[in-house]
Amino acid sequence: MPTPTFARLPAARRDRLVAAAIAEFAERSYTEASLSRIARRSGIAKGSFYQYFADKLDLYRYLLGDEAARRKRAFIGTIDLGGEFWTGLEQFIERGMAFLVLHPGLARLAAAAADPTALPEVRGLHLAICDAGIAELRGLLARGVRSGAIARGVDLDVAVRLVSAVIGPGLTDAVLGELGASLHEVLGSAALRARLDARRRRRLARAAVSLLRNGLAGSPGPRRKQVLR
């Protein structure tokens, strides 16, 4: 984890270092990424780097964990899932897709860490992040149960895995199928990401929530006519 010295850096200098590190890891594999290049890109001496992080893995862990989570929380913002749960869930899913569109560098880091050919210590970071996401999702579904949007008899341990599959890999596959491209191609192409515009994101999020609602609610909610394109 970053040292107290890193936390005391002026915000502009800290942001330059983080931006340079994200760009380096997004363009190259973890093994090929270079601390020397990160130092040059951010305008700091390489020796100064070790005042901020213990090593390359320490920096990578910070980017995938703290930095990505902080940026995503700030981007998605506070969505009131206690009002109309399913509408709130739609917004949550749509904003998650929007984050991918606007922050492709961080998405590339996450995709690289999920690669089964990645180094064990890097794959371990991805698994830890997934576990944290599962815990967050479980809390979200528990709020749905308390609000009455989700049937009280639902087994949350099973439901959280199924919901995670729908709004995670399942929704990703749906997006890639519509765009006719691989995840690597989408993350590397601004033109492809532009096709995942707000209208398409809302439609996909609505379709995912419709599926979840009919499977999780005690009785199907009111159906909305959807125009598929």
Phi and psi restraints in degrees (value plus and minus 20) as a CYANA .aco file:
   2 PRO   PHI     -81.9   -41.9
   2 PRO   PSI     132.2   172.2
   3 THR   PHI    -101.1   -61.1
   3 THR   PSI     146.0   186.0
   4 PRO   PHI     -78.9   -38.9
   4 PRO   PSI     -48.8    -8.8
   5 THR   PHI     -81.8   -41.8
   5 THR   PSI     -60.4   -20.4
   6 PHE   PHI     -82.1   -42.1
   6 PHE   PSI     -62.9   -22.9
   7 ALA   PHI     -84.0   -44.0
   7 ALA   PSI     -46.7    -6.7
   8 ARG   PHI    -107.8   -67.8
   8 ARG   PSI     -24.9    15.1
   9 LEU   PHI     -81.6   -41.6
   9 LEU   PSI     127.7   167.7
  10 PRO   PHI     -76.9   -36.9
  10 PRO   PSI     124.5   164.5
  11 ALA   PHI     -75.7   -35.7
  11 ALA   PSI     -60.6   -20.6
  12 ALA   PHI     -84.0   -44.0
  12 ALA   PSI     -61.2   -21.2
  13 ARG   PHI     -90.3   -50.3
  13 ARG   PSI     -59.9   -19.9
  14 ARG   PHI     -83.3   -43.3
  14 ARG   PSI     -61.9   -21.9
  15 ASP   PHI     -85.4   -45.4
  15 ASP   PSI     -57.0   -17.0
  16 ARG   PHI     -83.6   -43.6
  16 ARG   PSI     -61.5   -21.5
  17 LEU   PHI     -85.4   -45.4
  17 LEU   PSI     -64.3   -24.3
  18 VAL   PHI     -85.1   -45.1
  18 VAL   PSI     -63.8   -23.8
  19 ALA   PHI     -83.0   -43.0
  19 ALA   PSI     -61.0   -21.0
  20 ALA   PHI     -85.2   -45.2
  20 ALA   PSI     -59.0   -19.0
  21 ALA   PHI     -88.5   -48.5
  21 ALA   PSI     -62.6   -22.6
  22 ILE   PHI     -81.1   -41.1
  22 ILE   PSI     -64.4   -24.4
  23 ALA   PHI     -82.7   -42.7
  23 ALA   PSI     -62.9   -22.9
  24 GLU   PHI     -84.3   -44.3
  24 GLU   PSI     -67.3   -27.3
  25 PHE   PHI     -91.5   -51.5
  25 PHE   PSI     -46.4    -6.4
  26 ALA   PHI     -93.6   -53.6
  26 ALA   PSI     -50.9   -10.9
  27 GLU   PHI    -107.5   -67.5
  27 GLU   PSI     -42.0    -2.0
  28 ARG   PHI    -155.2  -115.2
  28 ARG   PSI     141.1   181.1
  29 SER   PHI     -88.5   -48.5
  29 SER   PSI     144.8   184.8
  30 TYR   PHI     -76.9   -36.9
  30 TYR   PSI     -62.9   -22.9
  31 THR   PHI     -84.0   -44.0
  31 THR   PSI     -60.1   -20.1
  32 GLU   PHI    -101.1   -61.1
  32 GLU   PSI     -40.9    -0.9
  33 ALA   PHI     -82.1   -42.1
  33 ALA   PSI     123.6   163.6
  34 SER   PHI    -142.8  -102.8
  34 SER   PSI     109.4   149.4
  35 LEU   PHI     -85.5   -45.5
  35 LEU   PSI     -51.8   -11.8
  36 SER   PHI     -82.5   -42.5
  36 SER   PSI     -64.2   -24.2
  37 ARG   PHI     -86.2   -46.2
  37 ARG   PSI     -59.5   -19.5
  38 ILE   PHI     -80.8   -40.8
  38 ILE   PSI     -62.4   -22.4
  39 ALA   PHI     -82.7   -42.7
  39 ALA   PSI     -64.4   -24.4
  40 ARG   PHI     -84.2   -44.2
  40 ARG   PSI     -63.9   -23.9
  41 ARG   PHI     -84.5   -44.5
  41 ARG   PSI     -52.5   -12.5
  42 SER   PHI    -112.7   -72.7
  42 SER   PSI     -28.3    11.7
  43 GLY   PHI      56.6    96.6
  43 GLY   PSI      10.1    50.1
  44 ILE   PHI    -139.7   -99.7
  44 ILE   PSI     138.7   178.7
  45 ALA   PHI     -93.5   -53.5
  45 ALA   PSI     121.7   161.7
  46 LYS   PHI     -78.8   -38.8
  46 LYS   PSI     -56.2   -16.2
  47 GLY   PHI     -81.2   -41.2
  47 GLY   PSI     -49.8    -9.8
  48 SER   PHI     -88.9   -48.9
  48 SER   PSI     -45.7    -5.7
  49 PHE   PHI     -74.7   -34.7
  49 PHE   PSI     -60.2   -20.2
  50 TYR   PHI     -94.7   -54.7
  50 TYR   PSI     -23.6    16.4
  51 GLN   PHI    -100.5   -60.5
  51 GLN   PSI     -35.8     4.2
  52 TYR   PHI    -128.2   -88.2
  52 TYR   PSI     -57.7   -17.7
  53 PHE   PHI    -158.0  -118.0
  53 PHE   PSI     131.2   171.2
  54 ALA   PHI     -89.7   -49.7
  54 ALA   PSI     -59.1   -19.1
  55 ASP   PHI    -187.0  -147.0
  55 ASP   PSI    -193.2  -153.2
  56 LYS   PHI     -83.6   -43.6
  56 LYS   PSI     -61.5   -21.5
  57 LEU   PHI     -84.0   -44.0
  57 LEU   PSI     -56.2   -16.2
  58 ASP   PHI     -82.7   -42.7
  58 ASP   PSI     -62.8   -22.8
  59 LEU   PHI     -85.3   -45.3
  59 LEU   PSI     -65.2   -25.2
  60 TYR   PHI     -81.2   -41.2
  60 TYR   PSI     -62.0   -22.0
  61 ARG   PHI     -81.1   -41.1
  61 ARG   PSI     -61.7   -21.7
  62 TYR   PHI     -84.4   -44.4
  62 TYR   PSI     -63.2   -23.2
  63 LEU   PHI     -85.0   -45.0
  63 LEU   PSI     -65.7   -25.7
  64 LEU   PHI     -91.7   -51.7
  64 LEU   PSI     -52.3   -12.3
  65 GLY   PHI    -113.7   -73.7
  65 GLY   PSI    -105.8   -65.8
  66 ASP   PHI     -80.5   -40.5
  66 ASP   PSI     -71.7   -31.7
  67 GLU   PHI     -86.4   -46.4
  67 GLU   PSI     -67.9   -27.9
  68 ALA   PHI     -81.9   -41.9
  68 ALA   PSI     -63.6   -23.6
  69 ALA   PHI     -84.8   -44.8
  69 ALA   PSI     -61.3   -21.3
  70 ARG   PHI     -82.8   -42.8
  70 ARG   PSI     -66.1   -26.1
  71 ARG   PHI     -86.1   -46.1
  71 ARG   PSI     -58.7   -18.7
  72 LYS   PHI     -88.3   -48.3
  72 LYS   PSI     -60.5   -20.5
  73 ARG   PHI     -81.1   -41.1
  73 ARG   PSI     -63.6   -23.6
  74 ALA   PHI     -86.0   -46.0
  74 ALA   PSI     -56.3   -16.3
  75 PHE   PHI     -93.6   -53.6
  75 PHE   PSI     -68.1   -28.1
  76 ILE   PHI     -91.0   -51.0
  76 ILE   PSI     -56.0   -16.0
  77 GLY   PHI      54.2    94.2
  77 GLY   PSI    -188.3  -148.3
  78 THR   PHI    -113.8   -73.8
  78 THR   PSI      97.2   137.2
  79 ILE   PHI    -130.3   -90.3
  79 ILE   PSI     107.2   147.2
  80 ASP   PHI     -98.8   -58.8
  80 ASP   PSI      74.1   114.1
  81 LEU   PHI    -102.0   -62.0
  81 LEU   PSI     -26.5    13.5
  82 GLY   PHI    -106.3   -66.3
  82 GLY   PSI     -32.4     7.6
  83 GLY   PHI     -99.0   -59.0
  83 GLY   PSI    -111.1   -71.1
  84 GLU   PHI    -129.1   -89.1
  84 GLU   PSI      82.3   122.3
  85 PHE   PHI     -74.6   -34.6
  85 PHE   PSI     -67.0   -27.0
  86 TRP   PHI     -91.0   -51.0
  86 TRP   PSI     -56.2   -16.2
  87 THR   PHI     -85.2   -45.2
  87 THR   PSI     -61.9   -21.9
  88 GLY   PHI     -82.3   -42.3
  88 GLY   PSI     -58.7   -18.7
  89 LEU   PHI     -86.5   -46.5
  89 LEU   PSI     -58.9   -18.9
  90 GLU   PHI     -77.2   -37.2
  90 GLU   PSI     -66.2   -26.2
  91 GLN   PHI     -83.2   -43.2
  91 GLN   PSI     -60.7   -20.7
  92 PHE   PHI     -80.8   -40.8
  92 PHE   PSI     -65.5   -25.5
  93 ILE   PHI     -87.6   -47.6
  93 ILE   PSI     -63.7   -23.7
  94 GLU   PHI     -82.0   -42.0
  94 GLU   PSI     -61.9   -21.9
  95 ARG   PHI     -88.9   -48.9
  95 ARG   PSI     -50.9   -10.9
  96 GLY   PHI     -83.6   -43.6
  96 GLY   PSI     -61.2   -21.2
  97 MET   PHI     -87.1   -47.1
  97 MET   PSI     -58.0   -18.0
  98 ALA   PHI     -84.1   -44.1
  98 ALA   PSI     -55.9   -15.9
  99 PHE   PHI     -81.5   -41.5
  99 PHE   PSI     -61.1   -21.1
 100 LEU   PHI     -80.9   -40.9
 100 LEU   PSI     -61.1   -21.1
 101 VAL   PHI     -84.7   -44.7
 101 VAL   PSI     -61.9   -21.9
 102 LEU   PHI    -112.2   -72.2
 102 LEU   PSI     -34.7     5.3
 103 HIS   PHI    -148.9  -108.9
 103 HIS   PSI      40.8    80.8
 104 PRO   PHI     -84.6   -44.6
 104 PRO   PSI     -48.3    -8.3
 105 GLY   PHI     -81.4   -41.4
 105 GLY   PSI     -67.5   -27.5
 106 LEU   PHI     -86.1   -46.1
 106 LEU   PSI     -55.7   -15.7
 107 ALA   PHI     -84.7   -44.7
 107 ALA   PSI     -56.3   -16.3
 108 ARG   PHI     -85.4   -45.4
 108 ARG   PSI     -59.1   -19.1
 109 LEU   PHI     -80.8   -40.8
 109 LEU   PSI     -65.8   -25.8
 110 ALA   PHI     -83.8   -43.8
 110 ALA   PSI     -61.1   -21.1
 111 ALA   PHI     -85.3   -45.3
 111 ALA   PSI     -59.1   -19.1
 112 ALA   PHI     -85.8   -45.8
 112 ALA   PSI     -58.7   -18.7
 113 ALA   PHI     -88.9   -48.9
 113 ALA   PSI     -45.8    -5.8
 114 ALA   PHI    -102.4   -62.4
 114 ALA   PSI     -32.1     7.9
 115 ASP   PHI     -82.8   -42.8
 115 ASP   PSI     105.5   145.5
 116 PRO   PHI     -82.3   -42.3
 116 PRO   PSI     -36.2     3.8
 117 THR   PHI    -108.7   -68.7
 117 THR   PSI     -23.5    16.5
 118 ALA   PHI     -86.3   -46.3
 118 ALA   PSI     140.0   180.0
 119 LEU   PHI     -78.9   -38.9
 119 LEU   PSI     127.9   167.9
 120 PRO   PHI     -74.3   -34.3
 120 PRO   PSI     -60.6   -20.6
 121 GLU   PHI     -87.8   -47.8
 121 GLU   PSI     -50.4   -10.4
 122 VAL   PHI     -94.2   -54.2
 122 VAL   PSI     -63.3   -23.3
 123 ARG   PHI     -80.5   -40.5
 123 ARG   PSI     -54.6   -14.6
 124 GLY   PHI     -82.3   -42.3
 124 GLY   PSI     -54.9   -14.9
 125 LEU   PHI     -84.3   -44.3
 125 LEU   PSI     -62.3   -22.3
 126 HIS   PHI     -83.3   -43.3
 126 HIS   PSI     -62.4   -22.4
 127 LEU   PHI     -83.5   -43.5
 127 LEU   PSI     -58.9   -18.9
 128 ALA   PHI     -84.7   -44.7
 128 ALA   PSI     -60.0   -20.0
 129 ILE   PHI     -86.0   -46.0
 129 ILE   PSI     -61.2   -21.2
 130 CYS   PHI     -81.6   -41.6
 130 CYS   PSI     -62.1   -22.1
 131 ASP   PHI     -82.1   -42.1
 131 ASP   PSI     -59.9   -19.9
 132 ALA   PHI     -86.0   -46.0
 132 ALA   PSI     -58.4   -18.4
 133 GLY   PHI     -85.6   -45.6
 133 GLY   PSI     -59.0   -19.0
 134 ILE   PHI     -83.6   -43.6
 134 ILE   PSI     -61.6   -21.6
 135 ALA   PHI     -83.9   -43.9
 135 ALA   PSI     -60.7   -20.7
 136 GLU   PHI     -85.0   -45.0
 136 GLU   PSI     -62.8   -22.8
 137 LEU   PHI     -85.5   -45.5
 137 LEU   PSI     -57.1   -17.1
 138 ARG   PHI     -82.1   -42.1
 138 ARG   PSI     -61.4   -21.4
 139 GLY   PHI     -83.5   -43.5
 139 GLY   PSI     -58.3   -18.3
 140 LEU   PHI     -84.4   -44.4
 140 LEU   PSI     -65.8   -25.8
 141 LEU   PHI     -87.0   -47.0
 141 LEU   PSI     -53.3   -13.3
 142 ALA   PHI     -82.9   -42.9
 142 ALA   PSI     -56.0   -16.0
 143 ARG   PHI     -85.9   -45.9
 143 ARG   PSI     -55.6   -15.6
 144 GLY   PHI     -83.7   -43.7
 144 GLY   PSI     -57.8   -17.8
 145 VAL   PHI     -85.4   -45.4
 145 VAL   PSI     -65.9   -25.9
 146 ARG   PHI     -82.9   -42.9
 146 ARG   PSI     -53.2   -13.2
 147 SER   PHI     -98.9   -58.9
 147 SER   PSI     -32.8     7.2
 148 GLY   PHI      70.4   110.4
 148 GLY   PSI     -20.4    19.6
 149 ALA   PHI     -93.2   -53.2
 149 ALA   PSI     -50.1   -10.1
 150 ILE   PHI    -133.2   -93.2
 150 ILE   PSI     116.8   156.8
 151 ALA   PHI     -78.4   -38.4
 151 ALA   PSI     119.0   159.0
 152 ARG   PHI     -87.6   -47.6
 152 ARG   PSI     -40.8    -0.8
 153 GLY   PHI    -102.5   -62.5
 153 GLY   PSI     -21.5    18.5
 154 VAL   PHI     -85.4   -45.4
 154 VAL   PSI     116.5   156.5
 155 ASP   PHI    -102.5   -62.5
 155 ASP   PSI      84.5   124.5
 156 LEU   PHI     -83.2   -43.2
 156 LEU   PSI     -53.2   -13.2
 157 ASP   PHI     -81.8   -41.8
 157 ASP   PSI     -57.0   -17.0
 158 VAL   PHI    -100.2   -60.2
 158 VAL   PSI     -65.2   -25.2
 159 ALA   PHI     -79.1   -39.1
 159 ALA   PSI     -60.7   -20.7
 160 VAL   PHI     -84.3   -44.3
 160 VAL   PSI     -55.5   -15.5
 161 ARG   PHI     -89.8   -49.8
 161 ARG   PSI     -60.2   -20.2
 162 LEU   PHI     -88.1   -48.1
 162 LEU   PSI     -63.9   -23.9
 163 VAL   PHI     -84.4   -44.4
 163 VAL   PSI     -60.7   -20.7
 164 SER   PHI     -79.3   -39.3
 164 SER   PSI     -59.7   -19.7
 165 ALA   PHI     -86.3   -46.3
 165 ALA   PSI     -56.8   -16.8
 166 VAL   PHI     -91.2   -51.2
 166 VAL   PSI     -69.2   -29.2
 167 ILE   PHI    -109.3   -69.3
 167 ILE   PSI     -24.5    15.5
 168 GLY   PHI    -123.0   -83.0
 168 GLY   PSI    -121.1   -81.1
 169 PRO   PHI     -79.4   -39.4
 169 PRO   PSI     -57.2   -17.2
 170 GLY   PHI     -84.2   -44.2
 170 GLY   PSI     -67.9   -27.9
 171 LEU   PHI     -87.9   -47.9
 171 LEU   PSI     -56.5   -16.5
 172 THR   PHI     -80.0   -40.0
 172 THR   PSI     -64.6   -24.6
 173 ASP   PHI     -82.6   -42.6
 173 ASP   PSI     -58.4   -18.4
 174 ALA   PHI     -84.1   -44.1
 174 ALA   PSI     -62.6   -22.6
 175 VAL   PHI     -82.7   -42.7
 175 VAL   PSI     -67.5   -27.5
 176 LEU   PHI     -84.8   -44.8
 176 LEU   PSI     -56.0   -16.0
 177 GLY   PHI     -83.4   -43.4
 177 GLY   PSI     -62.0   -22.0
 178 GLU   PHI     -86.3   -46.3
 178 GLU   PSI     -58.0   -18.0
 179 LEU   PHI    -103.0   -63.0
 179 LEU   PSI     -34.5     5.5
 180 GLY   PHI      43.7    83.7
 180 GLY   PSI      20.4    60.4
 181 ALA   PHI    -168.5  -128.5
 181 ALA   PSI     143.7   183.7
 182 SER   PHI    -103.3   -63.3
 182 SER   PSI     144.4   184.4
 183 LEU   PHI     -79.8   -39.8
 183 LEU   PSI     -62.2   -22.2
 184 HIS   PHI     -78.6   -38.6
 184 HIS   PSI     -62.2   -22.2
 185 GLU   PHI     -87.1   -47.1
 185 GLU   PSI     -61.8   -21.8
 186 VAL   PHI     -84.6   -44.6
 186 VAL   PSI     -64.2   -24.2
 187 LEU   PHI     -87.8   -47.8
 187 LEU   PSI     -42.8    -2.8
 188 GLY   PHI    -116.3   -76.3
 188 GLY   PSI     -21.5    18.5
 189 SER   PHI    -147.3  -107.3
 189 SER   PSI      94.8   134.8
 190 ALA   PHI     -84.2   -44.2
 190 ALA   PSI     -53.5   -13.5
 191 ALA   PHI     -85.1   -45.1
 191 ALA   PSI     -62.6   -22.6
 192 LEU   PHI     -86.5   -46.5
 192 LEU   PSI     -61.9   -21.9
 193 ARG   PHI     -83.9   -43.9
 193 ARG   PSI     -53.1   -13.1
 194 ALA   PHI     -83.8   -43.8
 194 ALA   PSI     -47.2    -7.2
 195 ARG   PHI     -90.8   -50.8
 195 ARG   PSI     -39.6     0.4
 196 LEU   PHI    -108.9   -68.9
 196 LEU   PSI      42.7    82.7
 197 ASP   PHI     -99.7   -59.7
 197 ASP   PSI     157.7   197.7
 198 ALA   PHI     -79.5   -39.5
 198 ALA   PSI     -59.4   -19.4
 199 ARG   PHI     -84.2   -44.2
 199 ARG   PSI     -64.7   -24.7
 200 ARG   PHI     -88.2   -48.2
 200 ARG   PSI     -59.3   -19.3
 201 ARG   PHI     -81.9   -41.9
 201 ARG   PSI     -64.4   -24.4
 202 ARG   PHI     -82.8   -42.8
 202 ARG   PSI     -61.1   -21.1
 203 ARG   PHI     -83.7   -43.7
 203 ARG   PSI     -63.6   -23.6
 204 LEU   PHI     -86.5   -46.5
 204 LEU   PSI     -61.5   -21.5
 205 ALA   PHI     -83.8   -43.8
 205 ALA   PSI     -59.8   -19.8
 206 ARG   PHI     -85.0   -45.0
 206 ARG   PSI     -60.0   -20.0
 207 ALA   PHI     -85.5   -45.5
 207 ALA   PSI     -61.0   -21.0
 208 ALA   PHI     -84.0   -44.0
 208 ALA   PSI     -64.6   -24.6
 209 VAL   PHI     -88.6   -48.6
 209 VAL   PSI     -55.5   -15.5
 210 SER   PHI     -79.2   -39.2
 210 SER   PSI     -63.3   -23.3
 211 LEU   PHI     -82.9   -42.9
 211 LEU   PSI     -66.5   -26.5
 212 LEU   PHI     -86.0   -46.0
 212 LEU   PSI     -60.5   -20.5
 213 ARG   PHI     -84.4   -44.4
 213 ARG   PSI     -62.9   -22.9
 214 ASN   PHI     -89.9   -49.9
 214 ASN   PSI     -42.4    -2.4
 215 GLY   PHI    -112.3   -72.3
 215 GLY   PSI     -45.4    -5.4
 216 LEU   PHI    -125.5   -85.5
 216 LEU   PSI     -51.1   -11.1
 217 ALA   PHI     -91.6   -51.6
 217 ALA   PSI     131.9   171.9
 218 GLY   PHI     -82.5   -42.5
 218 GLY   PSI     -54.3   -14.3
 219 SER   PHI    -159.8  -119.8
 219 SER   PSI     128.0   168.0
 220 PRO   PHI     -77.8   -37.8
 220 PRO   PSI     118.3   158.3
 221 GLY   PHI     -97.2   -57.2
 221 GLY   PSI     153.9   193.9
 222 PRO   PHI     -81.1   -41.1
 222 PRO   PSI     116.1   156.1
 223 ARG   PHI    -106.0   -66.0
 223 ARG   PSI     119.9   159.9
 224 ARG   PHI    -129.6   -89.6
 224 ARG   PSI     114.3   154.3
 225 LYS   PHI     -86.1   -46.1
 225 LYS   PSI     109.9   149.9
 226 GLN   PHI    -138.6   -98.6
 226 GLN   PSI     116.0   156.0
 227 VAL   PHI    -120.2   -80.2
 227 VAL   PSI      95.4   135.4
 228 LEU   PHI    -112.9   -72.9
 228 LEU   PSI     114.4   154.4
